[in-house]
Amino acid sequence: MPAGNIKLRVHRPEHLRALLVGGDDYEQEFRSSVAERVKEFLAGPDVSEAFLERVRSAPAADRWRDGFGIVHLAENRLIGLCSFNGPPEKEGAVEISYAIAPSYVGRGYATEAVRLLVARAFADPRVRTVQAHTLREQSASTRILQKCGFKDCGELDDPVDGPIWRWELGRAAWSSQV
């Protein structure tokens, strides 16, 4: 699938609050529709209460925590969400996460979103490594990460999900792709 089918829309806390309430407020703010089940990405079991509390009360935007809407350009529709899970750590690592509405899965949009998110991460000179985590099984998400140049770096024990795989992409490997 050629690049350029989506864009990442910077989110601010008020946009996330509007999405939590329902798609109507979000649609009015951006004059774009919201795909079915996108709102649920903010209410799922993987979303921390600390993140939701920050969204509810944060007055200012934080590009490392508020994330981005994945917008389908041709339809002007919010089809997913992606984000960094915080600012770069002292070693220069950031973690990413992403989700696409079920009706848009399998069309290359998540791969495109990961590439755009990684490019944003490496635009910051502090970032040396981008990380992602998946369940310990081959899946669409592992294939996406592999397509984007991520390498499986072993297993971790997550307090919520149990054993998971850690994926990493270093700045040098990314630079050789672009």
C-alpha positions as CSV (number, residue, x, y, z in Angstrom):
1,M,0.0,0.0,0.0
2,P,1.5,3.3,-1.0
3,A,2.3,5.9,1.8
4,G,0.1,8.9,2.2
5,N,-3.2,7.2,3.0
6,I,-3.3,8.6,6.6
7,K,-1.9,11.4,8.7
8,L,-1.3,11.7,12.4
9,R,-3.4,14.4,14.1
10,V,-1.8,15.8,17.3
11,H,-4.1,15.3,20.2
12,R,-4.5,17.6,23.2
13,P,-6.2,16.6,26.4
14,E,-9.5,18.3,25.4
15,H,-9.6,16.2,22.2
16,L,-9.2,13.0,24.2
17,R,-11.8,14.2,26.7
18,A,-14.2,14.8,23.8
19,L,-13.5,11.3,22.4
20,L,-14.0,9.8,25.8
21,V,-17.5,11.4,26.1
22,G,-18.4,10.4,22.6
23,G,-17.6,10.9,19.0
24,D,-19.9,13.9,18.4
25,D,-17.8,16.4,20.3
26,Y,-14.7,15.2,18.6
27,E,-16.4,15.3,15.2
28,Q,-17.4,18.9,15.7
29,E,-13.9,19.9,16.8
30,F,-12.2,18.4,13.8
31,R,-15.0,18.3,11.3
32,S,-14.3,14.6,10.7
33,S,-16.1,11.4,11.5
34,V,-14.9,8.8,14.0
35,A,-14.8,5.1,13.0
36,E,-16.8,2.7,15.1
37,R,-15.0,1.4,18.2
38,V,-12.1,4.0,18.2
39,K,-13.5,5.5,21.4
40,E,-13.1,2.1,23.1
41,F,-9.3,2.3,22.7
42,L,-9.4,4.8,25.5
43,A,-11.5,2.7,27.7
44,G,-9.9,-0.7,27.2
45,P,-8.0,-2.8,29.8
46,D,-4.6,-1.6,28.5
47,V,-5.3,2.0,29.3
48,S,-4.0,3.0,32.7
49,E,-6.1,4.9,35.2
50,A,-3.1,7.3,35.6
51,F,-3.4,8.2,31.8
52,L,-7.2,8.7,32.1
53,E,-6.8,10.9,35.2
54,R,-4.2,13.0,33.3
55,V,-6.6,13.3,30.3
56,R,-9.4,14.4,32.6
57,S,-7.4,17.1,34.4
58,A,-4.5,18.1,32.2
59,P,-4.7,21.7,31.1
60,A,-1.8,21.6,28.6
61,A,-0.8,19.3,25.8
62,D,2.1,16.8,26.2
63,R,3.2,15.4,22.9
64,W,4.8,12.4,24.7
65,R,1.6,11.4,26.4
66,D,-1.5,12.7,24.5
67,G,-0.8,10.8,21.3
68,F,-2.2,11.2,17.9
69,G,-5.3,10.4,16.0
70,I,-4.8,8.2,12.9
71,V,-6.9,10.0,10.2
72,H,-7.8,8.3,6.9
73,L,-7.2,11.1,4.4
74,A,-9.7,10.1,1.7
75,E,-12.6,9.7,4.2
76,N,-11.5,12.4,6.7
77,R,-12.2,9.8,9.4
78,L,-10.5,9.0,12.7
79,I,-9.6,5.3,12.3
80,G,-7.3,4.7,15.2
81,L,-5.0,6.1,17.8
82,C,-1.3,5.9,18.4
83,S,1.1,7.3,21.0
84,F,4.3,7.4,22.9
85,N,4.0,5.9,26.3
86,G,6.0,8.8,27.8
87,P,9.0,11.0,27.1
88,P,12.4,9.5,26.2
89,E,14.0,7.7,29.1
90,K,17.5,8.7,30.2
91,E,18.9,6.0,27.9
92,G,17.0,7.6,24.9
93,A,14.2,5.0,24.6
94,V,10.6,5.7,23.9
95,E,7.8,3.1,23.7
96,I,5.0,3.3,21.1
97,S,1.5,1.9,21.0
98,Y,-1.1,1.9,18.3
99,A,-4.6,0.6,17.5
100,I,-6.8,0.7,14.3
101,A,-10.6,0.4,14.2
102,P,-11.6,-3.2,13.3
103,S,-13.2,-2.2,10.0
104,Y,-9.8,-0.7,8.8
105,V,-7.5,-3.5,9.9
106,G,-5.5,-5.4,7.3
107,R,-5.1,-2.5,4.8
108,G,-1.7,-1.3,5.8
109,Y,-2.8,1.7,7.9
110,A,-1.2,0.5,11.1
111,T,2.1,0.0,9.3
112,E,1.9,3.5,7.9
113,A,1.0,4.9,11.4
114,V,4.0,3.1,13.0
115,R,6.3,4.5,10.4
116,L,5.0,8.1,10.9
117,L,5.2,7.7,14.7
118,V,8.8,6.4,14.5
119,A,9.7,9.3,12.3
120,R,8.3,11.7,14.9
121,A,10.3,9.9,17.6
122,F,13.6,10.1,15.8
123,A,13.0,13.8,14.9
124,D,13.9,14.3,18.6
125,P,17.7,14.0,19.0
126,R,17.3,12.5,22.5
127,V,15.6,9.4,21.1
128,R,18.0,6.6,20.3
129,T,15.7,3.6,20.4
130,V,11.9,3.1,19.8
131,Q,10.4,0.2,21.6
132,A,7.1,-1.7,21.4
133,H,5.7,-4.7,23.2
134,T,3.4,-7.5,22.0
135,L,1.9,-10.6,23.3
136,R,4.2,-13.6,23.0
137,E,2.7,-14.9,19.8
138,Q,2.9,-14.2,16.1
139,S,0.2,-11.7,15.2
140,A,-0.6,-8.8,12.9
141,S,1.2,-6.5,15.4
142,T,4.4,-8.5,15.2
143,R,4.3,-8.5,11.4
144,I,3.8,-4.7,11.4
145,L,6.8,-4.2,13.7
146,Q,8.9,-6.5,11.5
147,K,7.9,-4.7,8.4
148,C,9.0,-1.4,10.0
149,G,12.4,-2.8,10.9
150,F,11.9,-3.6,14.6
151,K,13.8,-6.6,16.0
152,D,12.6,-9.0,18.7
153,C,14.8,-8.3,21.7
154,G,13.4,-11.0,24.0
155,E,10.9,-11.5,26.6
156,L,9.7,-9.4,29.6
157,D,7.3,-10.2,32.4
158,D,4.5,-7.5,32.3
159,P,2.5,-7.2,35.5
160,V,-0.8,-7.1,33.6
161,D,-0.2,-9.2,30.5
162,G,2.4,-11.6,31.8
163,P,5.2,-12.7,29.4
164,I,5.5,-10.3,26.5
165,W,8.0,-9.7,23.7
166,R,10.0,-6.5,23.5
167,W,10.7,-5.1,20.1
168,E,13.3,-2.4,19.3
169,L,14.3,-0.2,16.4
170,G,17.5,1.8,16.8
171,R,18.2,5.2,15.2
172,A,20.9,3.8,12.8
173,A,18.6,1.0,11.6
174,W,15.8,3.5,11.0
175,S,18.2,5.9,9.1
176,S,19.2,3.1,6.8
177,Q,15.5,2.5,5.9
178,V,14.6,6.1,5.0
